[in-house]
Amino acid sequence: MSIQFENTYARLPERFYARVLPTPVSSPSLLWLNEGLAELLRIDASSLRSESAVQALAGNALFPGSEPIALAYAGHQFGAFVPQLGDGRAILLGEVVGKDGRRYDIQLKGSGPTPFSRGGDGRAALGPVLREALLGEAMHALGIPTTRALAALSTGELVFRERPLPGAILVRVAASHIRIGTFEYFAARGDKEGVAILLDYAIARHYPQLATIPTLGERALAFLECVVKAQARLVAQWMGVGFVHGVMNTDNTSVSGETIDYGPCAFLDGFDPNRTFSSIDRFGRYAYSNQPRIALWNLTRLAESLSLIWEESEVEKARWILGTFPSLFDTHMEEVLRRKLGLGVKRDGDEDLVDDWLRLMAKERVDFTIAFRRLWRALQLGQVEELIYTFNEPREAQKWFERWLNRVGDDAVPIEERKEQMRLSNPAFIPRNHRVEQMIESAMKGDLSLFERLLRVLRRPYDEQPEEAELEIPPGEEQWAYRTFCGT
C-alpha cells in the first residue's frame, strides 16, 4: 500500500472543498487493475491487489497519507447555471507525482454521499464504471488527452436507479479535477480572492510557464489563452475519431485540456454531423458538429469568471483571446483531416477535396471509422473495391477516389510515410456503442471476458488485428435509436 501522496489541493482554503470520508461498502472486490497506469504512478501493482489495498480502494479504510476531500464547483448544465454542484459521488484521496514528473489526482468515484450530493446516494453502478474505464483507456490509446482509471471494484451492494443494479467504484486518475465550473463557483459568490488563489494554483499545476508573469490580470489572460488553445486542440482530436462527448457542461470541461466525465458519450457509427446520443440532449446542444461552438461558449464562461481579477482595460484582450478559438480549432481540425487523408503540403483544391469527402460520407451516412480506414487500406493494400462499395452510389465514390489518388500521387511526401501517417490517424477499432452495451450486459451477469477482450483490442486501435475483425463491424439500423445515459 505504498502510495506517496502529496496533497496540494487539500492545502488550499477550506471553502474549496469539504473534508469527508468514503462510506464503507459491505463486500468489496477488485474487478480490474490498470497495471500500466500503476507503474506510471510509481505504485506497486501487486500491492494494490492485497486485501488491505482493496479495502482502501473501496473506501473502507484509508491509505496512509491520503486526505479525502470532495471538491466544490458550480456549472452551466445545458446552458442553465447551477451555483453549487461539487463532487456529489466522488472523493479525492490525494495526489501523486508520476514517473514522468507530472502530478496526478487519485479519486474514488461512487464512494458514497458528500455534502455536495444534493440528495443523491453518492454511489455508482457497475455499467457506467466499466464504461468509463474502457473509454478512458481507448481514448488514451488513440492519443487523446483523457482521465484514466486505475481500478474498478465491485462493492457487493446494489444501487437503485430505474432498477436495482450492482454497485461499483471507479478509481479515477486525472491531471487534476479543476473545471471551468470550479472558477464559476467562486465567481458566482463574488469571491475575488478565491478566483485568484484558484488561478495561481491551476497555473502552478498545468501551465507553470505563466507563474512569472508579474500581475494577476496578465496571468489570468495568459491562463485563458492556454485553456483556449488546449480546448481547441482537444475538440478537434475528438472529432477526428468521431467522438461525441454528449454532455459538455462547464463542470465537465477541464482546464487541463483532458477529456473528463464519460457519461452519455458515444462514437459515431454512420456519419451524421448533427448526431446526438444523450437521452437528455433533446435539442442537439451537444451534437457532434456543435462541439466547437459549445467549447467556445464554455470558455466564455471561464473568461467571465476571471473578469473578477483583471482590470477593465484587459476586457478587450480577453475578447480577442476568445476570438482566436474558431481559427485555432479550424487549424487543428484541418490538420487532423489532412493527416487522415494522407495529404502533405497544402495545395489549392485540398479544401474542396476534404469537404466533398465529408459530404459524400454524410449523404449516405456511411460508417465514419470504416470509411477512413478503408481509404488507407485502398492505398496500403490496394483494396479499392472495399472502399468504393462502402457507398450505395459507388460511381460518385469512385470519382472522388480518383481525384484523391491523383492528388496524393502528386505529393512530395514519400508513399510509405504517407501510408504510415494515414494508418496512425485512422483507427481500425473504436469502442463501438453496441459492443460497449454488450460488455455491460455481460458484466452485470458476472462475466468480464468481453470487457477484457475489448480492452485488449482497443489498446492497439491502429493495428490490423484480423483475429478481432468482428469488432470492427458497426451495428445495423438500430444504431439510430441508440441513446446513452449519464448513470448518476
TORNU-294746 format. One record per atom (N, C-alpha, C): x, y, z. Coordinates in steps of 0.1 Angstrom, whole numbers, plus 5000, padded with zeros to 4 digits. Layout:
<recs>
XYZ
...
</recs>
This chain:
<recs>
500849885000
500050005000
500950135000
502050124994
503050234994
502650334983
501750424985
501450534976
501950664983
502850734975
503450854981
502550974978
501551004986
500651114984
501351254987
501051344978
501451484981
500151574978
499551624988
498251674987
498151824987
498451884976
498552034975
497152094975
496152034969
494852094968
494252094982
494552004990
494052005004
494752115013
495752175007
496352285014
495652425011
494752425001
494052544998
493052575009
492452695009
491452735019
490352635019
489752615031
488752505032
487452535025
487252655020
486052675012
486152614998
487352564995
487552494982
487052354981
486752294993
486352154993
485752125007
485252005008
484751955021
485551835025
486051825037
486751705042
485651605045
485851485039
484751385040
485451245038
484951155045
485451015044
484550935035
485150845027
484250755019
483350675028
482250635023
481250555030
481650405028
481850325038
482250185036
481150105029
481650005022
480749915015
480949775021
479949685018
479849565025
480849455021
481149445008
481949335004
482749364991
483749454992
484449494980
485349394974
485449394961
486449304954
486949374942
488149344939
488849414928
488449344915
487849424905
487449364893
488549384882
489249494883
490249524872
491249614878
492549594874
493649684879
494449724866
494649854865
495449904854
496949904857
497549794855
498949784859
499949884853
499649914840
500550014833
500450144839
499250184843
499050314849
499650324863
499450214870
500050204883
501650224882
502250164872
503650184871
504050324868
503250394860
503450534857
503350614870
502450584879
502250654891
503250614902
504150524899
505150474908
504450404920
503450324916
502750234926
502950094923
503350014933
503549874930
502149804928
501949754916
500649704912
500249584921
501249504924
500949384932
500449424946
500949534951
500449574965
499049624964
498549664953
497149714952
496149594951
496749474949
495849354949
495649294963
496449354973
496349294986
494949334992
494549255002
493249285009
493149415015
494249465021
494249595027
494149705017
494749695005
494649794995
493249794989
492649674987
491349664981
490349734991
490549715004
489649785014
489849935012
491049985010
491250135009
490750184996
490850114985
490350154972
488850154972
488250074980
486750074982
486250174992
487150244999
486750345008
486450295022
486850165025
486650105038
487750135048
488850185042
490050225050
490750335043
491750395049
492550505043
493950455040
494350495028
495850485025
496550585034
497650545039
498550635047
498850755039
498650875044
499050995037
497951055029
496850985027
495751045019
494951135028
494351235022
493451335029
492151355021
491251265023
490051265014
489251405015
488951455003
488151575002
487251564990
486051634990
485151644979
485351794974
485551804962
485851944956
484552014954
484652144956
483452234953
483652294939
482552294932
482452364919
481052394915
480852484906
479552514900
479452464886
478552514878
478552474864
477252514857
477452544844
476352554835
476052424829
474852374832
474352244827
473252264816
473552234804
472752264792
472352404792
473352494795
473152634794
472552704807
472052624816
471452684829
472552674840
472752784847
473752794857
473252734870
474052644876
473752584889
474952634898
474652724908
475752784916
476552684925
475952574928
476752474936
476452334931
477452274926
477452134922
478352054932
479652044927
480651984936
480651824934
481651764940
481751624940
480651554948
479551514941
478451454949
478551304951
479551244943
479751104945
481151064942
482051164945
483451134942
484251204954
485351134957
486251184968
487651174963
488351284964
489751294960
490651244972
491351134970
492151074980
493451154982
493951204971
495251284972
495851284958
497151334958
497851344946
499151264947
499651224935
500951164934
501751224923
503051214923
503851254912
504351134905
504051124892
504451004884
505851004880
506150894873
507550874868
507850984858
506851044851
507051144841
507251284847
507251294861
507351424868
506051494869
504951444864
503651514864
502951474876
502051574881
501251544893
499851494888
499351394895
498051334892
497151324904
495851344902
494851314913
494551174912
494251114924
493650984925
492351004933
491250964926
489950994931
489050864931
488250854941
487250744942
485950794937
485350734927
484150774921
483050674924
482050714931
481050614936
481250574950
481950654958
482350624971
481450674982
480250714979
479250754989
478950904989
477950944996
477551084996
478551175002
478451304998
479351405003
478351525006
478851635012
478051755014
477551815001
478051764989
477551824976
476651724969
476151624976
475351524969
473951564965
473451664971
472151714968
471051604968
471151524978
470151414980
470451284973
471551284965
471851164958
472551064967
472650934963
473250834971
474750824971
475350904961
476850904961
477450774955
476650694950
477150564945
477150554930
477850454925
477850434910
477550284907
476950274896
476550134891
477750074883
477749944882
478849874875
478949914861
477849934854
477949964839
478750094837
478250204842
479050334840
480450324844
480750254855
482150244859
483050174849
482550054844
483349984834
483350064821
482350134818
482250214805
483350324806
483450394817
484450494818
485850444818
486050324825
487350264825
487750224810
486850164803
487150124789
487450244780
486550344781
486650454772
487850534775
488250554787
489450624791
490650564785
490750424786
491950354780
491850364765
490750354759
490650364744
491050504740
490650614746
491050744743
492550764744
493050714755
494550724758
495250654746
494850544742
495550464731
495350544718
494250614716
494050694704
494950824704
495650854715
496450964716
495751094720
494551084727
493751194731
493851214746
494151334750
494351364765
493051324772
493151244783
492051194790
492351154804
491351164813
491451094825
491450944823
491950874833
492050724831
491650664844
491450534844
491050454856
492250374860
492550374873
493550294879
492950154883
491650154886
491050034891
489550044890
488849924890
487449924891
487149814901
486249844910
485849754921
484349724922
484049604926
482649584929
482449614944
481249664948
481049694962
480349584970
479749494962
478949384969
477649434973
477249554968
475949614972
475149654959
473949674961
473049724950
472949874950
472849934939
472450074938
471050074931
470250184933
468950184928
468750304918
468550264906
468350364895
466950334890
466850314877
465550264872
465150124877
466250054881
466149914887
467349894895
467349794904
468449764912
469649714903
470849774905
472049744897
473149714907
474149624902
475349604911
476149734912
476549764924
477349884927
478849864924
479449974921
480949964918
481550094921
482850094922
483650214924
484750224913
484950344908
486050374898
487150444905
488350404904
489450484909
490050564897
489650694897
490050774886
491250854888
492050864877
493350944877
493251054867
493551174872
493451294863
494651384866
494951464855
495951564857
495551664868
494251684869
493651754881
492151744878
491351784888
489951794887
489451934887
490252024882
489852174882
489152194869
487952244870
487052254859
486752404857
486152444845
485752574843
484652604854
483852504858
482952524868
483552554882
484752514884
485452544897
485652704898
486052764887
486252904886
484852974888
483852914882
482452974883
481952974897
482352874904
481852864918
482252984927
483553024925
484053134933
483553274927
483553274914
483053404907
481553434911
480753324911
479353344914
479153404928
480153384937
480053434951
480753564952
481253614941
482053744942
483353724950
483853604950
485053574958
486253594950
486653724949
487853764941
489053694946
489253684959
490353614964
490453464960
489253404961
489153264957
489553234943
489053324934
489353314920
490953324918
491453424925
492953454924
493753334929
493353274940
494053164946
493953044936
492753014931
492552904922
493352924909
493353044904
494153074892
495653044894
496253094905
497653064907
497952914909
496952854916
497152704918
497052634904
496052664896
495952604883
497152624874
497652744875
498852784867
500052694872
500252684885
501352604890
501152454886
499952414885
499652274882
499752244868
499352334859
499152294845
500052384835
500252514839
500952604830
501952684838
502952614843
503952674852
504752784845
504852784832
505552884825
504953024826
503653024831
503053154833
503253214847
503853144856
503953184870
504753314872
505653344863
506553464865
505953584859
504753574853
504053694848
503753784860
504153914860
504053994872
502754024878
501754054869
500454104875
499453994874
498453994884
497453894884
496553894871
496154014867
495354024855
496053974843
497353994841
498053944830
498153794831
498353744843
498453594844
497053534840
495953594844
494653544841
494453544826
494853644819
494753654805
495553544798
496853524803
497653424797
497153284800
496553264812
495953134815
494753104806
493953214804
492753194795
493253154781
494353214776
494853184763
495353034762
495952984773
496452844773
495252754773
494152784781
493052694781
492352694768
492252814761
491552824748
492352734738
493652734738
494452654729
494252504732
494252474745
494152334749
492752274744
491752354746
490352304743
490152304727
490752394720
490652394706
491352264700
492452224705
493152104701
492351984705
491851984718
491151864723
489951834714
489051934712
487851914705
488151864690
489151914684
489551874671
489951724671
490651684682
491051544683
489851454685
488851504693
487651424695
486951404681
486851504674
486051494661
486851414651
488151414652
488851334643
488651184644
488151134655
487850994657
486350974659
485551084656
484051064656
483551064670
484251124680
483751114694
482751224697
481751194704
480651284708
480651284723
481051394730
481151394745
479751374751
478851444745
477451424750
476951514761
477851564769
477351654780
478551754783
478751844774
479851944775
479452054784
478952024796
478752134806
480052194811
479952314817
481252374821
481852294833
481052224840
481552144851
482152014846
482051984833
482651874826
483751914817
484252034818
485352094810
486552124818
487552044817
488752054825
489752164819
490252244828
491152354824
492552294819
492752164822
494052104818
493952064803
492852054797
492652014783
492551864782
492151794793
491851654793
490351624790
490051514784
488651464784
488251414798
487151464803
486751424816
485251394816
484851294824
483451264827
482851194814
483051064814
482450984803
481050934807
480151034806
478750994809
478050954796
477151034791
476450994778
477251014766
478450974765
479250994753
479150874744
479550884732
479550774722
480450814710
480650714702
481450734689
480450724678
480650804668
479850804656
479950664649
478750614645
478750504635
478550564622
477350564617
477050634604
477350784606
477950844596
478350984598
477151074596
476851154606
475851254606
476351364615
476751484609
477251594617
476351644628
475051614627
474151664637
473751554647
474551444647
474151334655
474351364670
473351324678
473451324693
473251184698
473651164710
473351034716
472751044730
472951154737
472551164751
470951164751
470451094760
468951084762
468351224766
469251304772
468651434777
469051554767
469751524757
470051634747
469051644736
467851684740
466751684731
466851784719
467651884721
467751994710
469051994703
469951894706
471151894698
472251984703
472152034715
473152134720
474552074719
474651944722
476051884722
476251784711
475551814699
475751734687
477251734683
477551634675
478951614670
479451754664
478751814655
479251934648
479152054657
478452044668
478252164676
479252174687
480152074688
481152074699
482052194699
482552234688
483452354688
482752484693
481452504689
480752614694
480552614709
480252494714
479952484728
481252504736
482352454731
483652474737
483952624739
483652704728
483852844729
482852904739
481652854739
480652904749
481152884763
481752764766
482252734779
483452824782
484352844773
485452924775
485053064778
484053114772
483553244775
483053254790
482453144795
482153144809
483353154818
484453084814
485753094821
486253244821
486153304810
486553444809
485753534818
484453514818
483553584827
483953574842
484353444846
484753424859
486053494863
487053494853
488353554855
488253704855
487153754850
486953904849
486953974862
486753894873
486853954886
488154004890
489253944883
490553974888
491454044877
490754094866
491554174857
490954314856
491754404851
491254544850
490354564838
489554664839
488654694828
489354704814
490554754815
491354774803
491754644796
491654534804
492054404799
490854324793
489754384794
488554314788
488654284773
489154384766
489254374752
490254264748
491354254756
492354154753
491654014755
490854004766
490153874768
489253844756
488553944751
487653914739
488453874727
489653934726
490553894715
490953754716
491353714728
491753574730
490653474727
489453504732
488253414728
488053414713
488353524707
488053534692
489053454684
490153414691
491153324684
490653184683
489653144691
489353004692
488852944678
487953014671
487552954658
488652924649
489653014647
490752984638
491652884644
491852874657
492752774663
492052634660
490752624663
490052504661
490152464646
489852554637
489952524623
491252474619
492352534624
493652494621
493952344625
493552324638
493752184643
492852084635
491652124632
490752024625
491252004611
491752104605
492252084591
493451994592
494352014602
495451924603
495051784605
494051764614
493551624617
493051564604
492251634596
491651574584
492751554573
493651644573
494751624563
495551504565
495851484578
496551364582
495751234579
494451244582
493651124579
493551094564
493651194556
493551174542
494951164535
495951174543
497351154538
497851264529
497351384532
497751504524
499051564530
499951604521
501151664526
501051824526
501951884519
501952034519
500652084513
500052184519
498752234514
498752284500
497752254492
497652294478
496252344475
496152424465
494852464460
493952344457
492752354461
491852244458
491752144470
492652144479
492652054490
491352064499
490952194501
489752214510
488552154503
488452174490
487252114483
487251964484
488451904482
488651764483
488151704496
488551774507
488251724520
486751744522
486151864519
484751894521
483851794513
484351764501
483551674492
483451524498
484651484504
484651354511
483651354523
483651464531
482751464542
481351474538
481051544527
479651554522
479251414517
480151344510
479751214505
479551114516
480351124527
480051034538
478751064545
478451204547
477251244554
476051204545
476151224532
474951194523
474451054525
475350964526
474950824527
475150764541
475450854551
475650804565
476550684566
477650684558
478550574559
479250574572
479750464576
480450454589
481650534589
481750624599
482850724600
484250654600
484350564610
485650494612
486050404600
485050324595
485350234584
485750304572
485050414568
485350484556
486750534556
487250594566
488550644567
489550534567
489350424574
490250314575
490350244561
489250234554
489250174541
489950254531
489950384533
490750474524
492250444526
492650424538
494050384540
494350244534
493350154536
493650014530
493650014515
492850114509
492950124495
494350164490
494950244497
496350284494
497350184498
497250134510
498150034515
498149894509
496849854507
496749714503
496049694489
495749814483
495049804470
493649764471
493049774482
491649724484
490649834480
490649874467
489849984463
488349954463
488049834459
486549794458
485949794472
486749754482
486249754496
485849894499
486649994495
486250134498
485050184490
485150164477
484050214468
482750154472
482650034475
481349964478
480949984492
481650064499
481150114512
480050204510
479950264498
478950364495
477850304486
476650354488
475550304479
475650354465
476350464463
476550514450
477950514447
478450394442
479850374440
480550454430
479750504420
480250584409
480750714415
479950774423
480350904429
481550884438
481550774446
482750744454
483950724445
483850654434
484950624425
485550754420
484650844416
485150974411
485951044421
485451054433
486251124444
487551054446
487550914447
488750844450
489750874439
489350884426
490350914416
490951054417
490151144421
490651284424
491651274436
491251204446
492151194458
493551124454
493451014446
494550934442
495551024434
494951104425
495751194417
496451304426
495751344436
496251444445
497451394453
497251274459
498351224468
499451174459
499151134447
500251084438
501151194434
500651324435
501451444430
501951514442
502351444453
502751504465
504251464468
504951554474
506351524477
506551424489
505451404496
505651314508
505851174503
506951104507
507150964503
505950874506
505650784497
504450704498
504450624511
505550564515
505550484527
505250574539
505750694539
505550784550
504050824551
503450844539
502050884538
501150764543
501550644539
500750534544
500750524559
501950534565
502050524579
501350644586
501450764581
500650874586
499150844586
498650794576
497250754575
496850644584
497750544585
497450434594
497250484608
498150574613
498250624626
497250734629
496450764619
495450874620
494050814619
493950694614
492650634611
492550494619
491950494631
491850374638
491050264631
491450144633
490550034629
489549994639
489850024652
489049984663
488650104672
487450124675
486950224684
485950154694
485650214705
484650154714
483250154708
482950064699
481650064692
480550064703
479550144701
478550164711
477750034715
477449954704
476749834707
477649734714
478949734712
479849644719
479949684733
480049814736
480049864750
478849814757
477749824751
476449784758
476449634760
476949554750
477049414752
478049384764
479149454765
480049434776
479449464789
478649564790
477949594803
476949494807
476249444797
475249334800
475949214805
477049174798
477749054803
478349074817
478849194819
479449224833
478449214844
477249264840
476149254850
475849114854
476149014846
475948874849
477148814854
478248894857
479448844863
480448794853
480348824840
481248784830
482048904825
483348914828
484149034824
484948994811
484748884805
485548844794
485548944782
484348994779
484149094768
484849224772
484749264784
485449384789
486949374787
487449254791
488949234789
489349224775
488449164766
488749154752
488749294746
487749364748
487649504742
488849584747
489249574759
490349654765
491649614757
491849484755
493049434748
493049494734
491949484727
491949534713
492049684712
491349754721
491349904720
492649964724
493449894731
494749944734
495749944722
495249884711
496049884699
495149924687
494550044688
493450084678
493950094664
495250124662
495750154648
496350024642
496449914649
496949794644
495949714637
496349644626
495449544620
495449424629
494249384633
494049264642
493049174636
493449104625
492449024618
491648924626
492248874637
491548784645
490448844653
490448984653
489349054660
488549134650
488549094638
487849174627
486349204630
485749114637
484249134640
484049254649
485049294656
484849414665
484949544657
485349534644
485249654635
483849674630
483049574630
481749584623
480849674631
480149764624
479249854630
477849784632
477049844641
475649784642
474849814630
473649764630
472649784620
471949914621
470749914615
469950034616
469550074630
469649984639
469150014653
470050124659
471250154653
472050254659
471350384660
470450414651
469850554650
468950574662
468550464669
467750474681
468650474694
469950454692
470850434703
470850564712
470750544725
470750654734
471650614746
472350714751
473250694763
472650774775
473050734786
472650794799
473750814808
473650914817
474750964825
475050864836
474150784841
474450684851
474450734865
474050854867
474150904881
472850874888
</recs>
